[in-house]
Amino acid sequence: MNLIQIECLVGVVRFGGYDRAAEVLHLSSSAVAKNVKKIEDEFGITLMDREGRRSIPTLAAIELADKASAVLRAFHDFEHRLESLTAEVVVKEGIPIAVSGSRLRSCCLGKEDLDSFFLERGGFDFRRSERPNEVCFAGLQAGVFDIAVTIGNRPIPGVSYRRIGSLTAMAKVSKAHRLAEKPVLSFSDLEGQDIAEPDDFAFVRTQIHSRLVSRGISASFVDIPFSASSYRSFVASGGLVFVGPYCTLFDDEVVLSFGEQDAVSFPIFLAWRDCVSQSLIDDLAGFLARIVATRGSDFAFGL
């Protein structure tokens, strides 16, 4: 049994069939079916009840897919750590800055912004590295990154934080979604909704989950691969993704705001290791404030 076979099994159970799993995994339906069949043949178990042209996951498949999801998450964490170690070799010549590639913070500090700051200030060789929130924290702790932009903060020896503002969360759905025509959303609208597991899992999921629980709303978080194509497929299939105000939007998607009483905002921090000069941090914070001033009030820094 190999990793692609595990991914196919998890995809079939999660998305309810070979076709949807194939879309997300960028494989053909027959390839997905063959990979699941290989697991069945290798271990002599039945994972799919095949009724004519329909195939339904068995209880064994559901149980194994649940455990396999944890295996996949561990593997992706391993991949992120390898990337961090690789980055450590590459970026030590300059000042490595980690910025989350999450749906919420993709607009936070882009390559163009860093290039502009470098030209304005001079004398520094900035390298930008897109990382999910938890990897930003791990990179700071390990010394892979000297500066990071994070959602929330975490006590780490030798790392300081400055709160530079907050980000208002919005929801992205397909234009065919039942919520697409609503002028504003409330959390009650999320009843029965499949929600993509936020990239900034530890902090963001807790905030959203507490809102749902306090209102007695039943919604399902779905763990999907960390890629633009997988998120787009998830939205196209009726899922909902929490995003920031400046997310990438395709023709068949819309972004919706929550009403004032249900609005969710997340604190944004500039984090740095003690080896970074305070003057650089002050200059970077000021530069970020000027950027945000040109982007409107949806994404507001408070310095």
RODO-2510 file (C-alpha; in nm, 4 decimals, decimal comma):
residues 303
     n   res          X          Y          Z
     1     m     0,0000     0,0000     0,0000
     2     n     0,1344     0,3432    -0,0900
     3     l     0,0459     0,7073    -0,0280
     4     i    -0,1597     0,7585    -0,3440
     5     q    -0,3714     0,4540    -0,2574
     6     i    -0,4376     0,6008     0,0881
     7     e    -0,5287     0,9382    -0,0662
     8     c    -0,7710     0,7685    -0,3051
     9     l    -0,9424     0,5797    -0,0219
    10     v    -0,9775     0,8945     0,1887
    11     g    -1,1021     1,0917    -0,1127
    12     v    -1,3697     0,8355    -0,2061
    13     v    -1,5055     0,8247     0,1497
    14     r    -1,4873     1,2002     0,2026
    15     f    -1,6410     1,3034    -0,1278
    16     g    -1,8834     1,0151    -0,1714
    17     g    -1,7583     0,8570    -0,4911
    18     y    -1,4835     0,8025    -0,7443
    19     d    -1,5712     1,0990    -0,9677
    20     r    -1,5475     1,3705    -0,6992
    21     a    -1,2366     1,2135    -0,5494
    22     a    -1,0803     1,2059    -0,8964
    23     e    -1,1474     1,5794    -0,9460
    24     v    -0,9804     1,6727    -0,6175
    25     l    -0,6836     1,4376    -0,6652
    26     h    -0,6435     1,5265    -1,0349
    27     l    -0,6692     1,1627    -1,1399
    28     s    -0,9104     0,9736    -1,3600
    29     s    -1,2054     0,7986    -1,1950
    30     s    -1,0712     0,4642    -1,3118
    31     a    -0,7327     0,5348    -1,1520
    32     v    -0,8996     0,6144    -0,8197
    33     a    -1,1069     0,2959    -0,8398
    34     k    -0,7991     0,0852    -0,9232
    35     n    -0,6042     0,2251    -0,6292
    36     v    -0,8852     0,1445    -0,3862
    37     k    -0,9160    -0,2036    -0,5392
    38     k    -0,5425    -0,2612    -0,4847
    39     i    -0,5885    -0,2065    -0,1107
    40     e    -0,8797    -0,4520    -0,1117
    41     d    -0,6750    -0,7135    -0,2981
    42     e    -0,3656    -0,6676    -0,0829
    43     f    -0,5464    -0,7080     0,2493
    44     g    -0,8427    -0,9221     0,1440
    45     i    -1,1102    -0,6796     0,2668
    46     t    -1,4098    -0,5124     0,1066
    47     l    -1,3967    -0,1339     0,1078
    48     m    -1,6682    -0,0594    -0,1463
    49     d    -2,0136    -0,2103    -0,1881
    50     r    -2,0593    -0,2112    -0,5638
    51     e    -2,4227    -0,1926    -0,6762
    52     g    -2,4400    -0,1664    -1,0531
    53     r    -2,2708     0,1606    -1,1463
    54     r    -2,2743     0,2854    -0,7856
    55     s    -2,0058     0,2206    -0,5272
    56     i    -2,0721     0,2898    -0,1592
    57     p    -1,7986     0,2885     0,1101
    58     t    -1,8343     0,0098     0,3652
    59     l    -1,8109     0,0684     0,7410
    60     a    -1,4557    -0,0657     0,7253
    61     a    -1,3675     0,1925     0,4588
    62     i    -1,5103     0,4742     0,6690
    63     e    -1,3162     0,3628     0,9763
    64     l    -0,9913     0,3210     0,7828
    65     a    -1,0347     0,6543     0,6024
    66     d    -1,0694     0,8303     0,9362
    67     k    -0,7399     0,6831     1,0565
    68     a    -0,5769     0,7384     0,7171
    69     s    -0,6616     1,1106     0,7341
    70     a    -0,4366     1,1365     1,0386
    71     v    -0,1608     0,9598     0,8429
    72     l    -0,1952     1,2084     0,5569
    73     r    -0,1884     1,5053     0,7946
    74     a     0,1297     1,3679     0,9544
    75     f     0,2855     1,3195     0,6109
    76     h     0,2032     1,6771     0,5052
    77     d     0,3482     1,8069     0,8335
    78     f     0,6618     1,6070     0,7503
    79     e     0,6708     1,7681     0,4054
    80     h     0,6385     2,1157     0,5571
    81     r     0,9256     2,0424     0,7940
    82     l     1,1451     1,9249     0,5065
    83     e     1,0628     2,2462     0,3216
    84     s     1,1570     2,4450     0,6318
    85     l     1,4924     2,2672     0,6579
    86     t     1,5542     2,3312     0,2883
    87     a     1,4601     2,6961     0,3350
    88     e     1,7103     2,7199     0,6209
    89     v     1,9921     2,6376     0,3813
    90     v     1,8707     2,8837     0,1170
    91     v     1,7712     3,1923     0,3124
    92     k     2,0449     3,2413     0,5684
    93     e     2,2238     3,4863     0,3368
    94     g     1,9440     3,7399     0,3880
    95     i     1,6635     3,8077     0,6321
    96     p     1,4101     3,5276     0,5875
    97     i     1,0500     3,6401     0,6276
    98     a     0,7730     3,3817     0,6546
    99     v     0,4247     3,4742     0,5388
   100     s     0,1331     3,2348     0,5538
   101     g    -0,0055     3,1172     0,2226
   102     s    -0,3439     3,0686     0,3874
   103     r    -0,6820     3,1669     0,2402
   104     l    -0,7079     3,4245     0,5179
   105     r    -0,3684     3,5897     0,4945
   106     s    -0,2619     3,5568     0,1319
   107     c    -0,2932     3,9356     0,0992
   108     c    -0,1003     4,0119     0,4152
   109     l     0,2499     4,0673     0,2825
   110     g     0,3159     3,9808    -0,0812
   111     k     0,6317     3,9515    -0,2850
   112     e     0,5661     4,2910    -0,4439
   113     d     0,5368     4,4453    -0,0992
   114     l     0,8711     4,3015     0,0112
   115     d     1,0375     4,4050    -0,3142
   116     s     0,9088     4,7577    -0,2649
   117     f     1,0292     4,7671     0,0952
   118     f     1,3701     4,6369    -0,0099
   119     l     1,4053     4,9073    -0,2763
   120     e     1,2903     5,1771    -0,0369
   121     r     1,5184     5,0779     0,2487
   122     g     1,8115     4,9127     0,0719
   123     g     2,0904     4,7105     0,2254
   124     f     1,8886     4,3976     0,2952
   125     d     1,8313     4,0818     0,1000
   126     f     1,4748     3,9768     0,1815
   127     r     1,3490     3,6294     0,1001
   128     r     0,9786     3,5547     0,1188
   129     s     0,8543     3,2096     0,2171
   130     e     0,4843     3,1158     0,2153
   131     r     0,3966     2,8904     0,5064
   132     p     0,0823     2,7949     0,6988
   133     n     0,0436     2,9453     1,0455
   134     e     0,1762     2,6518     1,2467
   135     v     0,4847     2,6258     1,0255
   136     c     0,5512     2,9975     1,0792
   137     f     0,5634     2,9369     1,4550
   138     a     0,7818     2,6274     1,4134
   139     g     1,0159     2,8133     1,1771
   140     l     1,0590     3,0999     1,4227
   141     q     1,1291     2,8587     1,7072
   142     a     1,3847     2,6658     1,5000
   143     g     1,5498     2,9786     1,3642
   144     v     1,4517     2,9005     1,0053
   145     f     1,2651     3,2322     0,9816
   146     d     1,3629     3,5597     1,1457
   147     i     1,0344     3,7423     1,0827
   148     a     0,6830     3,6058     1,0360
   149     v     0,3314     3,7373     0,9962
   150     t     0,0969     3,5192     1,1996
   151     i    -0,2623     3,4917     1,3102
   152     g    -0,2499     3,4864     1,6886
   153     n     0,0685     3,4550     1,8903
   154     r     0,2367     3,1834     2,0896
   155     p     0,4947     3,1998     2,3719
   156     i     0,8293     3,1111     2,2116
   157     p     1,1646     3,1841     2,3802
   158     g     1,3517     3,4580     2,1989
   159     v     1,0514     3,5623     1,9866
   160     s     0,8646     3,8920     2,0268
   161     y     0,5285     3,9991     1,8870
   162     r     0,3573     4,3218     1,7927
   163     r    -0,0114     4,3219     1,7136
   164     i    -0,0458     4,5065     1,3850
   165     g    -0,4176     4,4767     1,3292
   166     s    -0,7005     4,2385     1,2621
   167     l    -0,8409     4,0601     0,9609
   168     t    -1,2128     4,0231     0,9023
   169     a    -1,3073     3,6754     0,7821
   170     m    -1,5394     3,6333     0,4848
   171     a    -1,6882     3,3253     0,3200
   172     k    -1,6274     3,2047    -0,0363
   173     v    -1,8893     2,9852    -0,2049
   174     s    -1,9865     2,8983    -0,5603
   175     k    -2,2427     3,1098    -0,7424
   176     a    -2,4694     2,8042    -0,7453
   177     h    -2,4586     2,7737    -0,3651
   178     r    -2,7815     2,8233    -0,1694
   179     l    -2,6177     3,1127     0,0182
   180     a    -2,4780     3,2946    -0,2859
   181     e    -2,7655     3,5431    -0,3169
   182     k    -2,7717     3,6472     0,0490
   183     p    -2,6654     4,0094     0,1050
   184     v    -2,4992     3,9164     0,4366
   185     l    -2,4457     3,5919     0,6225
   186     s    -2,5163     3,4885     0,9788
   187     f    -2,3658     3,1886     1,1546
   188     s    -2,7075     3,0218     1,1530
   189     d    -2,6735     3,0055     0,7723
   190     l    -2,3909     2,7553     0,8223
   191     e    -2,6225     2,4842     0,9571
   192     g    -2,5387     2,1566     0,7797
   193     q    -2,2608     2,3250     0,5816
   194     d    -1,9292     2,1612     0,4857
   195     i    -1,6491     2,4020     0,5791
   196     a    -1,2899     2,3709     0,4646
   197     e    -1,0544     2,3135     0,7553
   198     p    -0,8819     2,6535     0,7929
   199     d    -0,5123     2,6603     0,7053
   200     d    -0,4503     2,8511     1,0280
   201     f    -0,6027     2,5556     1,2087
   202     a    -0,5177     2,5969     1,5758
   203     f    -0,6391     2,9530     1,6211
   204     v    -0,8985     3,0057     1,3490
   205     r    -1,0831     2,6762     1,3871
   206     t    -1,1213     2,7325     1,7612
   207     q    -1,2758     3,0733     1,7016
   208     i    -1,5184     2,9515     1,4366
   209     h    -1,6047     2,6298     1,6204
   210     s    -1,6881     2,8162     1,9412
   211     r    -1,9304     3,0372     1,7501
   212     l    -2,1034     2,7346     1,6006
   213     v    -2,1255     2,5458     1,9304
   214     s    -2,2585     2,8452     2,1244
   215     r    -2,5440     2,8740     1,8756
   216     g    -2,6140     2,5001     1,8525
   217     i    -2,5239     2,4951     1,4830
   218     s    -2,4147     2,1671     1,3257
   219     a    -2,1506     2,2079     1,0537
   220     s    -1,8717     1,9783     0,9342
   221     f    -1,5059     2,0750     0,8973
   222     v    -1,3458     1,8968     0,6011
   223     d    -0,9692     1,8523     0,5787
   224     i    -0,8616     1,9114     0,2193
   225     p    -0,5168     1,9338     0,0566
   226     f    -0,3383     2,2682     0,0897
   227     s    -0,3549     2,3864    -0,2727
   228     a    -0,5478     2,6374    -0,4816
   229     s    -0,6937     2,3650    -0,7035
   230     s    -0,8248     2,1583    -0,4120
   231     y    -0,9910     2,4621    -0,2548
   232     r    -1,1483     2,5561    -0,5865
   233     s    -1,2845     2,2038    -0,6323
   234     f    -1,4208     2,2085    -0,2773
   235     v    -1,6065     2,5348    -0,3405
   236     a    -1,7404     2,4054    -0,6723
   237     s    -1,8813     2,1003    -0,4950
   238     g    -2,0831     2,3139    -0,2513
   239     g    -1,8294     2,3690     0,0248
   240     l    -1,7518     2,6939     0,2069
   241     v    -1,4057     2,8402     0,2640
   242     f    -1,3207     3,1176     0,5096
   243     v    -1,1071     3,3782     0,3317
   244     g    -0,9693     3,7280     0,3694
   245     p    -1,0977     4,0334     0,1806
   246     y    -0,8380     4,0044    -0,0972
   247     c    -0,8673     3,6359    -0,1833
   248     t    -0,8369     3,5017    -0,5357
   249     l    -1,1828     3,4811    -0,6914
   250     f    -1,2850     3,2824    -1,0004
   251     d    -1,5809     3,3591    -1,2289
   252     d    -1,7999     3,0919    -1,0697
   253     e    -1,7354     3,2056    -0,7091
   254     v    -1,8605     3,4818    -0,4802
   255     v    -1,7366     3,6195    -0,1486
   256     l    -1,9896     3,6997     0,1234
   257     s    -1,9576     3,9061     0,4409
   258     f    -2,1057     3,8237     0,7786
   259     g    -2,3487     4,0627     0,9429
   260     e    -2,2194     4,2906     1,2157
   261     q    -2,3342     4,0694     1,5040
   262     d    -2,1765     3,7583     1,3491
   263     a    -1,8571     3,9176     1,2186
   264     v    -1,5382     3,7260     1,2999
   265     s    -1,2006     3,8961     1,3116
   266     f    -0,8588     3,7481     1,3745
   267     p    -0,5610     3,9333     1,5260
   268     i    -0,2599     3,9707     1,2990
   269     f     0,0857     3,9778     1,4578
   270     l     0,4275     4,0693     1,3324
   271     a     0,6633     3,8218     1,5003
   272     w     1,0408     3,8416     1,5081
   273     r     1,3398     3,6743     1,6646
   274     d     1,5610     3,8734     1,8984
   275     c     1,8413     3,8766     1,6417
   276     v     1,6425     4,1223     1,4247
   277     s     1,7119     4,4896     1,4899
   278     q     1,4337     4,6938     1,6453
   279     s     1,4808     4,9658     1,3860
   280     l     1,4049     4,7152     1,1100
   281     i     1,0885     4,6017     1,2902
   282     d     0,9769     4,9615     1,3382
   283     d     1,0386     5,0400     0,9712
   284     l     0,8612     4,7238     0,8546
   285     a     0,5607     4,7936     1,0758
   286     g     0,5384     5,1468     0,9416
   287     f     0,5673     5,0238     0,5857
   288     l     0,2860     4,7734     0,6414
   289     a     0,0682     5,0520     0,7775
   290     r     0,1175     5,2503     0,4571
   291     i     0,0277     4,9463     0,2460
   292     v    -0,2894     4,8824     0,4390
   293     a    -0,3909     5,2477     0,4166
   294     t    -0,4240     5,2005     0,0404
   295     r    -0,6300     4,8813     0,0711
   296     g    -0,9374     5,0026     0,2525
   297     s    -1,0858     4,9378     0,5948
   298     d    -1,1620     4,5656     0,5499
   299     f    -0,8052     4,4861     0,6392
   300     a    -0,6996     4,7397     0,9032
   301     f    -0,3736     4,7551     1,0946
   302     g    -0,3563     4,9371     1,4270
   303     l    -0,0012     5,0494     1,4995
***
